[in-house]
Amino acid sequence: MWKRLVDASRKAIRAFPDVEPEHEVWTRAPYIVFLSTLDEVRDRIAYIESNPIKEGLPAQKWSFVQKLPV
C-alpha cells in the first residue's frame, strides 16, 4: 500500500512544471514513530509548524488542522 501511495504521489508531484523530473519527493526508507504521550504529540506538531519558518517561508495555516486542547 505504501509503495502505491508513494509511486502515485511522486508521479503527480513531478507533473508540476517547477518540479524536476528526478526530484526524490519521498525518502527511500520511510520510518514510523509511535508517540505515547500528549506532550510528544505537541512537540512533533511544534517541530512541523516551525519547518517552513526555518527555511525562510511563511507559516502554513490550513482550515482542516486544529490545535489540540491544552
Secondary structure, 3 states (H helix, E strand, C coil): CHHHHHHHHHHHHHCCCCCCCCCCCCCCCCCCCCCCCHHHHHHHHHHHHHHHHHCCCCCCCCCCCCCCCC
